[in-house]
């Protein structure tokens, strides 16, 4: 079986970074990917597809530190379905990309930062960022993208389909 997704697009909003009770960083991203095509009359058209994505650990922190609305990113990961109950007790379900590779792309498409989600500390940072430390608990030896047993993800941010502008 194979479950692999790769997209390149722009963030529709600033990353939403939260921390679980055990100190694991979780970041929710909304990524717009535009498709250009010609309709039957030969007119150039643009269609934007929206993807939800979630990152964990150091990858989530990098997203929060370096990305903002409009940032171009490359994402690799797996499609997952997540279910939860909203504040009104309604059962909700979403399909999202669980990120295992995040590339921060510059305006010219060159890679500015690459995070494979391993949390091994091999991420390059500007000198000013190397001096900073965060007060958080270590994520332990969990594989990337997995929460501790019994811990749920935070509820995803509301999705506004009317906002079809990628940045």
PyMOL CGO cylinders between C-alpha atoms (Angstrom):
from pymol import cmd
from pymol.cgo import CYLINDER

trace = [
    CYLINDER, 0.00, 0.00, 0.00, 1.15, 3.54, -0.69, 0.3, 1, 1, 1, 1, 1, 1,
    CYLINDER, 1.15, 3.54, -0.69, -0.14, 6.78, 0.83, 0.3, 1, 1, 1, 1, 1, 1,
    CYLINDER, -0.14, 6.78, 0.83, 2.06, 9.66, -0.30, 0.3, 1, 1, 1, 1, 1, 1,
    CYLINDER, 2.06, 9.66, -0.30, 1.11, 13.26, -1.07, 0.3, 1, 1, 1, 1, 1, 1,
    CYLINDER, 1.11, 13.26, -1.07, 3.33, 16.08, -2.35, 0.3, 1, 1, 1, 1, 1, 1,
    CYLINDER, 3.33, 16.08, -2.35, 2.11, 19.62, -2.95, 0.3, 1, 1, 1, 1, 1, 1,
    CYLINDER, 2.11, 19.62, -2.95, 3.62, 23.06, -3.53, 0.3, 1, 1, 1, 1, 1, 1,
    CYLINDER, 3.62, 23.06, -3.53, 1.47, 26.06, -2.73, 0.3, 1, 1, 1, 1, 1, 1,
    CYLINDER, 1.47, 26.06, -2.73, 0.94, 29.19, -0.68, 0.3, 1, 1, 1, 1, 1, 1,
    CYLINDER, 0.94, 29.19, -0.68, -0.33, 29.46, 2.88, 0.3, 1, 1, 1, 1, 1, 1,
    CYLINDER, -0.33, 29.46, 2.88, -3.80, 30.96, 3.15, 0.3, 1, 1, 1, 1, 1, 1,
    CYLINDER, -3.80, 30.96, 3.15, -3.22, 32.05, 6.76, 0.3, 1, 1, 1, 1, 1, 1,
    CYLINDER, -3.22, 32.05, 6.76, -0.47, 32.19, 9.35, 0.3, 1, 1, 1, 1, 1, 1,
    CYLINDER, -0.47, 32.19, 9.35, 0.34, 28.76, 10.83, 0.3, 1, 1, 1, 1, 1, 1,
    CYLINDER, 0.34, 28.76, 10.83, -1.63, 27.90, 13.95, 0.3, 1, 1, 1, 1, 1, 1,
    CYLINDER, -1.63, 27.90, 13.95, 0.92, 26.46, 16.42, 0.3, 1, 1, 1, 1, 1, 1,
    CYLINDER, 0.92, 26.46, 16.42, -0.26, 24.92, 19.67, 0.3, 1, 1, 1, 1, 1, 1,
    CYLINDER, -0.26, 24.92, 19.67, 1.33, 22.68, 22.26, 0.3, 1, 1, 1, 1, 1, 1,
    CYLINDER, 1.33, 22.68, 22.26, -0.17, 19.50, 23.67, 0.3, 1, 1, 1, 1, 1, 1,
    CYLINDER, -0.17, 19.50, 23.67, -0.21, 18.82, 27.41, 0.3, 1, 1, 1, 1, 1, 1,
    CYLINDER, -0.21, 18.82, 27.41, 3.04, 16.88, 27.01, 0.3, 1, 1, 1, 1, 1, 1,
    CYLINDER, 3.04, 16.88, 27.01, 4.77, 19.77, 25.21, 0.3, 1, 1, 1, 1, 1, 1,
    CYLINDER, 4.77, 19.77, 25.21, 4.53, 18.43, 21.65, 0.3, 1, 1, 1, 1, 1, 1,
    CYLINDER, 4.53, 18.43, 21.65, 4.17, 21.25, 19.12, 0.3, 1, 1, 1, 1, 1, 1,
    CYLINDER, 4.17, 21.25, 19.12, 1.31, 20.86, 16.63, 0.3, 1, 1, 1, 1, 1, 1,
    CYLINDER, 1.31, 20.86, 16.63, 0.91, 23.26, 13.69, 0.3, 1, 1, 1, 1, 1, 1,
    CYLINDER, 0.91, 23.26, 13.69, -2.12, 23.47, 11.39, 0.3, 1, 1, 1, 1, 1, 1,
    CYLINDER, -2.12, 23.47, 11.39, -1.60, 24.86, 7.89, 0.3, 1, 1, 1, 1, 1, 1,
    CYLINDER, -1.60, 24.86, 7.89, -4.04, 25.73, 5.11, 0.3, 1, 1, 1, 1, 1, 1,
    CYLINDER, -4.04, 25.73, 5.11, -2.31, 25.51, 1.73, 0.3, 1, 1, 1, 1, 1, 1,
    CYLINDER, -2.31, 25.51, 1.73, -3.68, 26.83, -1.57, 0.3, 1, 1, 1, 1, 1, 1,
    CYLINDER, -3.68, 26.83, -1.57, -2.55, 25.14, -4.78, 0.3, 1, 1, 1, 1, 1, 1,
    CYLINDER, -2.55, 25.14, -4.78, -3.56, 26.86, -8.00, 0.3, 1, 1, 1, 1, 1, 1,
    CYLINDER, -3.56, 26.86, -8.00, -4.26, 25.04, -11.25, 0.3, 1, 1, 1, 1, 1, 1,
    CYLINDER, -4.26, 25.04, -11.25, -4.20, 26.89, -14.55, 0.3, 1, 1, 1, 1, 1, 1,
    CYLINDER, -4.20, 26.89, -14.55, -6.03, 25.54, -17.59, 0.3, 1, 1, 1, 1, 1, 1,
    CYLINDER, -6.03, 25.54, -17.59, -7.90, 26.58, -20.71, 0.3, 1, 1, 1, 1, 1, 1,
    CYLINDER, -7.90, 26.58, -20.71, -11.65, 26.15, -20.88, 0.3, 1, 1, 1, 1, 1, 1,
    CYLINDER, -11.65, 26.15, -20.88, -13.58, 24.95, -23.95, 0.3, 1, 1, 1, 1, 1, 1,
    CYLINDER, -13.58, 24.95, -23.95, -13.57, 28.44, -25.45, 0.3, 1, 1, 1, 1, 1, 1,
    CYLINDER, -13.57, 28.44, -25.45, -9.77, 28.73, -25.08, 0.3, 1, 1, 1, 1, 1, 1,
    CYLINDER, -9.77, 28.73, -25.08, -9.93, 31.22, -22.20, 0.3, 1, 1, 1, 1, 1, 1,
    CYLINDER, -9.93, 31.22, -22.20, -7.27, 30.89, -19.53, 0.3, 1, 1, 1, 1, 1, 1,
    CYLINDER, -7.27, 30.89, -19.53, -8.78, 29.84, -16.18, 0.3, 1, 1, 1, 1, 1, 1,
    CYLINDER, -8.78, 29.84, -16.18, -7.49, 29.43, -12.65, 0.3, 1, 1, 1, 1, 1, 1,
    CYLINDER, -7.49, 29.43, -12.65, -8.85, 27.02, -10.05, 0.3, 1, 1, 1, 1, 1, 1,
    CYLINDER, -8.85, 27.02, -10.05, -7.55, 26.96, -6.47, 0.3, 1, 1, 1, 1, 1, 1,
    CYLINDER, -7.55, 26.96, -6.47, -7.57, 23.78, -4.40, 0.3, 1, 1, 1, 1, 1, 1,
    CYLINDER, -7.57, 23.78, -4.40, -7.25, 24.03, -0.60, 0.3, 1, 1, 1, 1, 1, 1,
    CYLINDER, -7.25, 24.03, -0.60, -5.43, 21.47, 1.52, 0.3, 1, 1, 1, 1, 1, 1,
    CYLINDER, -5.43, 21.47, 1.52, -5.28, 21.16, 5.30, 0.3, 1, 1, 1, 1, 1, 1,
    CYLINDER, -5.28, 21.16, 5.30, -1.96, 19.98, 6.68, 0.3, 1, 1, 1, 1, 1, 1,
    CYLINDER, -1.96, 19.98, 6.68, -0.64, 19.27, 10.18, 0.3, 1, 1, 1, 1, 1, 1,
    CYLINDER, -0.64, 19.27, 10.18, 2.96, 19.16, 11.40, 0.3, 1, 1, 1, 1, 1, 1,
    CYLINDER, 2.96, 19.16, 11.40, 4.36, 17.89, 14.70, 0.3, 1, 1, 1, 1, 1, 1,
    CYLINDER, 4.36, 17.89, 14.70, 7.42, 18.52, 16.87, 0.3, 1, 1, 1, 1, 1, 1,
    CYLINDER, 7.42, 18.52, 16.87, 10.29, 20.55, 15.49, 0.3, 1, 1, 1, 1, 1, 1,
    CYLINDER, 10.29, 20.55, 15.49, 8.68, 20.75, 12.06, 0.3, 1, 1, 1, 1, 1, 1,
    CYLINDER, 8.68, 20.75, 12.06, 5.65, 22.45, 13.64, 0.3, 1, 1, 1, 1, 1, 1,
    CYLINDER, 5.65, 22.45, 13.64, 7.90, 24.93, 15.43, 0.3, 1, 1, 1, 1, 1, 1,
    CYLINDER, 7.90, 24.93, 15.43, 9.78, 25.75, 12.20, 0.3, 1, 1, 1, 1, 1, 1,
    CYLINDER, 9.78, 25.75, 12.20, 6.45, 26.40, 10.47, 0.3, 1, 1, 1, 1, 1, 1,
    CYLINDER, 6.45, 26.40, 10.47, 5.44, 28.78, 13.26, 0.3, 1, 1, 1, 1, 1, 1,
    CYLINDER, 5.44, 28.78, 13.26, 8.80, 30.57, 13.29, 0.3, 1, 1, 1, 1, 1, 1,
    CYLINDER, 8.80, 30.57, 13.29, 9.39, 31.02, 9.55, 0.3, 1, 1, 1, 1, 1, 1,
    CYLINDER, 9.39, 31.02, 9.55, 6.05, 30.87, 7.73, 0.3, 1, 1, 1, 1, 1, 1,
    CYLINDER, 6.05, 30.87, 7.73, 3.27, 33.40, 7.38, 0.3, 1, 1, 1, 1, 1, 1,
    CYLINDER, 3.27, 33.40, 7.38, 0.24, 33.96, 5.19, 0.3, 1, 1, 1, 1, 1, 1,
    CYLINDER, 0.24, 33.96, 5.19, 1.32, 33.89, 1.54, 0.3, 1, 1, 1, 1, 1, 1,
    CYLINDER, 1.32, 33.89, 1.54, 4.54, 31.90, 2.15, 0.3, 1, 1, 1, 1, 1, 1,
    CYLINDER, 4.54, 31.90, 2.15, 5.35, 29.37, -0.56, 0.3, 1, 1, 1, 1, 1, 1,
    CYLINDER, 5.35, 29.37, -0.56, 5.87, 25.86, 0.82, 0.3, 1, 1, 1, 1, 1, 1,
    CYLINDER, 5.87, 25.86, 0.82, 6.50, 22.36, -0.39, 0.3, 1, 1, 1, 1, 1, 1,
    CYLINDER, 6.50, 22.36, -0.39, 4.82, 19.65, 1.66, 0.3, 1, 1, 1, 1, 1, 1,
    CYLINDER, 4.82, 19.65, 1.66, 5.28, 15.90, 1.60, 0.3, 1, 1, 1, 1, 1, 1,
    CYLINDER, 5.28, 15.90, 1.60, 3.32, 13.54, 3.77, 0.3, 1, 1, 1, 1, 1, 1,
    CYLINDER, 3.32, 13.54, 3.77, 0.40, 11.17, 4.08, 0.3, 1, 1, 1, 1, 1, 1,
    CYLINDER, 0.40, 11.17, 4.08, -3.34, 11.68, 3.82, 0.3, 1, 1, 1, 1, 1, 1,
    CYLINDER, -3.34, 11.68, 3.82, -5.11, 10.93, 7.09, 0.3, 1, 1, 1, 1, 1, 1,
    CYLINDER, -5.11, 10.93, 7.09, -8.74, 11.13, 8.17, 0.3, 1, 1, 1, 1, 1, 1,
    CYLINDER, -8.74, 11.13, 8.17, -9.40, 12.55, 11.61, 0.3, 1, 1, 1, 1, 1, 1,
    CYLINDER, -9.40, 12.55, 11.61, -12.67, 12.56, 13.53, 0.3, 1, 1, 1, 1, 1, 1,
    CYLINDER, -12.67, 12.56, 13.53, -13.67, 14.64, 16.57, 0.3, 1, 1, 1, 1, 1, 1,
    CYLINDER, -13.67, 14.64, 16.57, -16.66, 16.26, 18.25, 0.3, 1, 1, 1, 1, 1, 1,
    CYLINDER, -16.66, 16.26, 18.25, -17.05, 20.01, 17.94, 0.3, 1, 1, 1, 1, 1, 1,
    CYLINDER, -17.05, 20.01, 17.94, -18.17, 22.36, 20.72, 0.3, 1, 1, 1, 1, 1, 1,
    CYLINDER, -18.17, 22.36, 20.72, -21.82, 21.63, 19.91, 0.3, 1, 1, 1, 1, 1, 1,
    CYLINDER, -21.82, 21.63, 19.91, -21.33, 17.86, 20.22, 0.3, 1, 1, 1, 1, 1, 1,
    CYLINDER, -21.33, 17.86, 20.22, -21.54, 17.32, 16.46, 0.3, 1, 1, 1, 1, 1, 1,
    CYLINDER, -21.54, 17.32, 16.46, -19.32, 14.62, 14.98, 0.3, 1, 1, 1, 1, 1, 1,
    CYLINDER, -19.32, 14.62, 14.98, -16.85, 16.16, 12.54, 0.3, 1, 1, 1, 1, 1, 1,
    CYLINDER, -16.85, 16.16, 12.54, -14.45, 14.62, 10.09, 0.3, 1, 1, 1, 1, 1, 1,
    CYLINDER, -14.45, 14.62, 10.09, -11.60, 16.03, 8.03, 0.3, 1, 1, 1, 1, 1, 1,
    CYLINDER, -11.60, 16.03, 8.03, -8.97, 14.76, 5.63, 0.3, 1, 1, 1, 1, 1, 1,
    CYLINDER, -8.97, 14.76, 5.63, -5.56, 16.37, 6.03, 0.3, 1, 1, 1, 1, 1, 1,
    CYLINDER, -5.56, 16.37, 6.03, -1.94, 15.88, 5.11, 0.3, 1, 1, 1, 1, 1, 1,
    CYLINDER, -1.94, 15.88, 5.11, 0.20, 14.68, 8.00, 0.3, 1, 1, 1, 1, 1, 1,
    CYLINDER, 0.20, 14.68, 8.00, 3.48, 16.41, 7.15, 0.3, 1, 1, 1, 1, 1, 1,
    CYLINDER, 3.48, 16.41, 7.15, 6.73, 14.47, 7.23, 0.3, 1, 1, 1, 1, 1, 1,
    CYLINDER, 6.73, 14.47, 7.23, 8.64, 16.86, 4.96, 0.3, 1, 1, 1, 1, 1, 1,
    CYLINDER, 8.64, 16.86, 4.96, 8.32, 20.63, 4.88, 0.3, 1, 1, 1, 1, 1, 1,
    CYLINDER, 8.32, 20.63, 4.88, 10.26, 22.86, 2.49, 0.3, 1, 1, 1, 1, 1, 1,
    CYLINDER, 10.26, 22.86, 2.49, 10.18, 26.61, 2.87, 0.3, 1, 1, 1, 1, 1, 1,
    CYLINDER, 10.18, 26.61, 2.87, 10.48, 27.98, -0.65, 0.3, 1, 1, 1, 1, 1, 1,
    CYLINDER, 10.48, 27.98, -0.65, 11.73, 31.43, -1.59, 0.3, 1, 1, 1, 1, 1, 1,
    CYLINDER, 11.73, 31.43, -1.59, 10.17, 33.66, -4.22, 0.3, 1, 1, 1, 1, 1, 1,
    CYLINDER, 10.17, 33.66, -4.22, 12.36, 32.13, -6.91, 0.3, 1, 1, 1, 1, 1, 1,
    CYLINDER, 12.36, 32.13, -6.91, 11.41, 28.57, -5.95, 0.3, 1, 1, 1, 1, 1, 1,
    CYLINDER, 11.41, 28.57, -5.95, 14.74, 27.79, -4.28, 0.3, 1, 1, 1, 1, 1, 1,
    CYLINDER, 14.74, 27.79, -4.28, 14.72, 25.90, -1.00, 0.3, 1, 1, 1, 1, 1, 1,
    CYLINDER, 14.72, 25.90, -1.00, 15.25, 28.18, 1.98, 0.3, 1, 1, 1, 1, 1, 1,
    CYLINDER, 15.25, 28.18, 1.98, 14.68, 25.61, 4.73, 0.3, 1, 1, 1, 1, 1, 1,
    CYLINDER, 14.68, 25.61, 4.73, 14.08, 21.87, 4.72, 0.3, 1, 1, 1, 1, 1, 1,
    CYLINDER, 14.08, 21.87, 4.72, 12.58, 19.96, 7.61, 0.3, 1, 1, 1, 1, 1, 1,
    CYLINDER, 12.58, 19.96, 7.61, 12.08, 16.22, 7.40, 0.3, 1, 1, 1, 1, 1, 1,
    CYLINDER, 12.08, 16.22, 7.40, 10.20, 16.07, 10.68, 0.3, 1, 1, 1, 1, 1, 1,
    CYLINDER, 10.20, 16.07, 10.68, 12.74, 13.84, 12.37, 0.3, 1, 1, 1, 1, 1, 1,
    CYLINDER, 12.74, 13.84, 12.37, 13.32, 16.26, 15.25, 0.3, 1, 1, 1, 1, 1, 1,
    CYLINDER, 13.32, 16.26, 15.25, 17.03, 15.44, 15.22, 0.3, 1, 1, 1, 1, 1, 1,
    CYLINDER, 17.03, 15.44, 15.22, 18.19, 19.06, 15.47, 0.3, 1, 1, 1, 1, 1, 1,
    CYLINDER, 18.19, 19.06, 15.47, 19.82, 19.13, 12.03, 0.3, 1, 1, 1, 1, 1, 1,
    CYLINDER, 19.82, 19.13, 12.03, 17.86, 22.15, 10.88, 0.3, 1, 1, 1, 1, 1, 1,
    CYLINDER, 17.86, 22.15, 10.88, 19.87, 25.22, 9.95, 0.3, 1, 1, 1, 1, 1, 1,
    CYLINDER, 19.87, 25.22, 9.95, 18.78, 28.42, 11.64, 0.3, 1, 1, 1, 1, 1, 1,
    CYLINDER, 18.78, 28.42, 11.64, 19.90, 32.02, 11.43, 0.3, 1, 1, 1, 1, 1, 1,
    CYLINDER, 19.90, 32.02, 11.43, 22.48, 32.88, 14.14, 0.3, 1, 1, 1, 1, 1, 1,
    CYLINDER, 22.48, 32.88, 14.14, 19.96, 34.96, 16.11, 0.3, 1, 1, 1, 1, 1, 1,
    CYLINDER, 19.96, 34.96, 16.11, 17.62, 31.96, 16.27, 0.3, 1, 1, 1, 1, 1, 1,
    CYLINDER, 17.62, 31.96, 16.27, 20.39, 29.61, 17.47, 0.3, 1, 1, 1, 1, 1, 1,
    CYLINDER, 20.39, 29.61, 17.47, 20.74, 31.65, 20.68, 0.3, 1, 1, 1, 1, 1, 1,
    CYLINDER, 20.74, 31.65, 20.68, 17.06, 31.32, 21.59, 0.3, 1, 1, 1, 1, 1, 1,
    CYLINDER, 17.06, 31.32, 21.59, 15.72, 28.42, 23.59, 0.3, 1, 1, 1, 1, 1, 1,
    CYLINDER, 15.72, 28.42, 23.59, 12.13, 27.44, 24.18, 0.3, 1, 1, 1, 1, 1, 1,
    CYLINDER, 12.13, 27.44, 24.18, 10.68, 26.19, 27.41, 0.3, 1, 1, 1, 1, 1, 1,
    CYLINDER, 10.68, 26.19, 27.41, 9.02, 23.01, 26.26, 0.3, 1, 1, 1, 1, 1, 1,
    CYLINDER, 9.02, 23.01, 26.26, 9.15, 19.41, 27.21, 0.3, 1, 1, 1, 1, 1, 1,
    CYLINDER, 9.15, 19.41, 27.21, 11.08, 17.02, 24.96, 0.3, 1, 1, 1, 1, 1, 1,
    CYLINDER, 11.08, 17.02, 24.96, 9.00, 15.03, 22.51, 0.3, 1, 1, 1, 1, 1, 1,
    CYLINDER, 9.00, 15.03, 22.51, 10.75, 11.78, 23.44, 0.3, 1, 1, 1, 1, 1, 1,
    CYLINDER, 10.75, 11.78, 23.44, 11.46, 9.06, 20.95, 0.3, 1, 1, 1, 1, 1, 1,
    CYLINDER, 11.46, 9.06, 20.95, 8.05, 9.03, 19.23, 0.3, 1, 1, 1, 1, 1, 1,
    CYLINDER, 8.05, 9.03, 19.23, 8.09, 8.70, 15.46, 0.3, 1, 1, 1, 1, 1, 1,
    CYLINDER, 8.09, 8.70, 15.46, 7.37, 12.02, 13.72, 0.3, 1, 1, 1, 1, 1, 1,
    CYLINDER, 7.37, 12.02, 13.72, 3.69, 12.78, 13.28, 0.3, 1, 1, 1, 1, 1, 1,
    CYLINDER, 3.69, 12.78, 13.28, 2.46, 10.63, 16.18, 0.3, 1, 1, 1, 1, 1, 1,
    CYLINDER, 2.46, 10.63, 16.18, 0.84, 11.85, 19.36, 0.3, 1, 1, 1, 1, 1, 1,
    CYLINDER, 0.84, 11.85, 19.36, 1.32, 10.19, 22.74, 0.3, 1, 1, 1, 1, 1, 1,
    CYLINDER, 1.32, 10.19, 22.74, -1.31, 7.56, 23.59, 0.3, 1, 1, 1, 1, 1, 1,
    CYLINDER, -1.31, 7.56, 23.59, -4.64, 9.06, 24.62, 0.3, 1, 1, 1, 1, 1, 1,
    CYLINDER, -4.64, 9.06, 24.62, -3.87, 12.57, 23.38, 0.3, 1, 1, 1, 1, 1, 1,
    CYLINDER, -3.87, 12.57, 23.38, -6.00, 14.17, 20.64, 0.3, 1, 1, 1, 1, 1, 1,
    CYLINDER, -6.00, 14.17, 20.64, -5.09, 16.90, 18.19, 0.3, 1, 1, 1, 1, 1, 1,
    CYLINDER, -5.09, 16.90, 18.19, -6.45, 20.38, 18.80, 0.3, 1, 1, 1, 1, 1, 1,
    CYLINDER, -6.45, 20.38, 18.80, -9.59, 21.19, 16.82, 0.3, 1, 1, 1, 1, 1, 1,
    CYLINDER, -9.59, 21.19, 16.82, -8.63, 22.52, 13.38, 0.3, 1, 1, 1, 1, 1, 1,
    CYLINDER, -8.63, 22.52, 13.38, -9.26, 26.19, 12.62, 0.3, 1, 1, 1, 1, 1, 1,
    CYLINDER, -9.26, 26.19, 12.62, -12.52, 27.02, 10.85, 0.3, 1, 1, 1, 1, 1, 1,
    CYLINDER, -12.52, 27.02, 10.85, -12.41, 26.79, 7.07, 0.3, 1, 1, 1, 1, 1, 1,
    CYLINDER, -12.41, 26.79, 7.07, -13.88, 29.64, 5.04, 0.3, 1, 1, 1, 1, 1, 1,
    CYLINDER, -13.88, 29.64, 5.04, -14.47, 28.46, 1.46, 0.3, 1, 1, 1, 1, 1, 1,
    CYLINDER, -14.47, 28.46, 1.46, -15.24, 32.05, 0.42, 0.3, 1, 1, 1, 1, 1, 1,
    CYLINDER, -15.24, 32.05, 0.42, -11.60, 32.98, 1.00, 0.3, 1, 1, 1, 1, 1, 1,
    CYLINDER, -11.60, 32.98, 1.00, -10.18, 31.63, -2.27, 0.3, 1, 1, 1, 1, 1, 1,
    CYLINDER, -10.18, 31.63, -2.27, -7.20, 33.98, -2.31, 0.3, 1, 1, 1, 1, 1, 1,
    CYLINDER, -7.20, 33.98, -2.31, -3.98, 32.09, -1.53, 0.3, 1, 1, 1, 1, 1, 1,
    CYLINDER, -3.98, 32.09, -1.53, -2.18, 35.12, -0.06, 0.3, 1, 1, 1, 1, 1, 1,
]
cmd.load_cgo(trace, "trace")
